[in-house]
Structures are given as structure tokens and as C-alpha cells.
Amino acid sequence: MTLLIDSSAILNLYMDERYAPLIGAYTTPLARYELGNAVWKRVHLLKSTKLEEGLRLLDALDTLYLKMNKITELDPGETIKLADEDGITYYDATYITTALDHGLTLVTDDRRLYNSAEKHTKVSRSNDI
């Protein structure tokens, strides 16, 4: 099974020190920015991580991201149709359409994305891989 891993699963796999599923897996360019935003949330909103620790976390996540395969092709029309049909963000719909277009299993720990994806493509959670 070839995997397309979203940022929520990348972060959780990293935090659980489970790096093996990331090697050879795919993601989208969007994941890099979502990972940055997840670290920002920990630092700024949740105050659960000090800035210095957040910088180290971001560097480690970015290093992992750079080692993953990226899929940049996207059908914008199909993506917005799916987003509208399922009432999800365009960002989330990009993961589903990318998985569909490339025959990949989407790995996400985002409940809403998971629920939408399971109607369209193979989907799994990070704990299940």
C-alpha cells in the first residue's frame, strides 16, 4: 500500500517516533505549511511549547517533509467540486483528490477529513499503519 500522508499524521508519527511509514511515502506541498501552522499553534495559541522548542520541532518536521515524495499535480476543478459536495475546505479536498488521482491510501488523523475521505478513497489513521 502506497501512502499519501497529511500533516496531521506526519506530526503524530513524528511525535510517536514512528518515522518508518514516512520513508517513501507521499505528501503534498501544502503539508509543509500546515506543519508550520501546527507548530505555531503549539507555541502561540496553546502555549504548550516554548518558542525555542518549537523551532527545533519545526526544523525536524521540515527535514522529514523534505525527505518525502511530493505530488504537485492537482485538478483544481475536481478539488473544488469535492470540497463543495462534502462541505470541507479546499485544502482538505486536495488530499482526497490527490489520493484518488494517484491510487494512494490517504493517512490522516483529522477526523473531519477522514470521514469525508472514506466516502471517496482508501483512508487510514497513523495508528493503523
C-alpha positions, 0 to 999 in steps of 0.5 A: 500500500502506497501512502499519501500522508497529511500533516496531521499524521506526519506530526503524530508519527513524528511525535510517536517516533514512528518515522518508518511509514514516512520513508517513501511515502507521499505528501503534498506541498501544502503539508509543509505549511500546515506543519508550520501552522501546527507548530505555531499553534503549539507555541502561540495559541496553546502555549504548550511549547516554548518558542525555542522548542518549537523551532527545533520541532519545526526544523525536524518536521521540515527535514522529514517533509523534505525527505518525502515524495511530493505530488504537485499535480492537482485538478483544481476543478475536481478539488473544488467540486469535492470540497463543495459536495462534502462541505470541507475546505479546499485544502482538505479536498486536495488530499482526497483528490490527490489520493484518488488521482494517484491510487494512494491510501490517504493517512490522516488523523483529522477526523473531519477529513477522514470521514469525508475521505472514506466516502471517496478513497482508501483512508487510514489513521497513523495508528493503523499503519 
